Amino acid sequence: MQKRRIVSLMRKKVYLYPLNSKLINTMAITIKKVSSSSELKKFIRFNYELYKENPFSVPDLYDDMLNTFSREKNAAFEFCEADYFLAYKDGKLVGRVAAILNKRANETWGKKEVRFGWVDFVNDMEVSEALFKAVEAWGKERGMTSMVGPLGFTDFDAEGMLVEGFEQLSTMSTIYNFPYYPQHMEKLGFEKEADWVEFKIYIPDAIPDKHKRISEIIMRKYGLKIVKCTSTKDINKYGQAIFDLMNEAYSPLYGYSALSPKQIQQYIKMFLPILDLRMVTLVTDAEDNVIAVGISMPSLSEALQKAKGRLLPFGWYHLGKTIFLKKYPKVLDLLLVAVKPEYQNKGVNALLFYDLIPVYQQLGFEYAESNPELELNDKVQAQWEYFKTEQHKRRRAYKKEI
């Protein structure tokens, strides 16, 4: 293991660089590892402060981020390791980044990658360079040979740096960043690892005829049925099966690591109670096994902006108005579509929207946000062929050998 040189040590603020690293105009930047609750608060809120005047950025909820970064509350720490870093210049906070080691993903894919996530910085190359050097040093200390991101602990965290669509409203499950971010990545020697694309999918006035015919044929041919849950008890009955299906359906996708039983229980408790069950559709076979699921919800983007990333003092009002009082915007988010592998490419996706389109019409939605889809995932994108769509965003995972 290569030794590290501590360039500066004052008030626990340190520079960590490899011994053979050439320091170029970085001496004004101090990198500080988060080691207290007050520093973690600064880490979380830096994103909001950087983007508070931006009309397209959607802030994370502060309390959700506290849980995400907590080793006690985030079940991903069963197989992940992480540290969080702050960048200061002339005493002012100017950047942040998380260094993450997902041991399960590395074992699954046979890689030695350190992930970087929750990365934000002012438009200053000294700052971005210092942040990524901190992640690089952290990864090398743990035997990693490459650096990749933005990625979170798991696929349930936001991933991918925005490279197109900077003037489009973000969603609650995606990253927004300024256009200079990818410019910094390229100057720092990062290269494209994977791209995701996002679509606006316009809600039709009626179910497309071909879509309807395919759905009815598929139901008869395979003995499938549409299941709607009407209570929390109903959806909890299928909760484990939904996440088991996700693990199976998503296993071939870029960087995916299977959710653990503890994570599944965490997500069941976190997400299922706040869903409008009209916007959840299950497809089961003759034995009542879940073979497909579609979960959507009204966009919370504007509510989160009004809440300014906080539940208190008034953020709960804006979010509650959407979630509980059902004062819905014109936009919905497609959170999850998963189909059992042996039923993929057989038209089962059509069955989900055969049920959901009338619901979307009834609730007054104009279009859906697809959220990120891997650009090479033809199976997912083929399901939109009967709809009017617009690809309006693209995001990227970058990689660099270290």
Secondary structure as UniProt FT lines:
FT   STRAND          4..10
FT   TURN            11..12
FT   STRAND          13..18
FT   TURN            19..20
FT   TURN            27..28
FT   STRAND          29..33
FT   HELIX           37..51
FT   TURN            52..53
FT   HELIX           62..68
FT   TURN            71..73
FT   HELIX           75..78
FT   STRAND          80..89
FT   TURN            90..91
FT   STRAND          92..102
FT   HELIX           103..109
FT   STRAND          113..121
FT   HELIX           125..141
FT   TURN            142..143
FT   STRAND          146..149
FT   TURN            155..156
FT   STRAND          161..164
FT   TURN            166..167
FT   TURN            172..173
FT   HELIX           180..187
FT   TURN            188..189
FT   STRAND          191..202
FT   HELIX           209..222
FT   STRAND          225..227
FT   HELIX           232..250
FT   TURN            251..252
FT   TURN            254..255
FT   HELIX           261..271
FT   HELIX           272..274
FT   HELIX           277..279
FT   STRAND          280..284
FT   TURN            286..287
FT   STRAND          290..298
FT   HELIX           301..307
FT   TURN            308..309
FT   TURN            312..314
FT   HELIX           315..323
FT   STRAND          331..339
FT   HELIX           341..343
FT   TURN            344..347
FT   HELIX           348..363
FT   STRAND          367..369
FT   STRAND          373..374
FT   TURN            375..376
FT   HELIX           378..381
FT   HELIX           382..384
FT   TURN            385..386
FT   STRAND          389..401
//
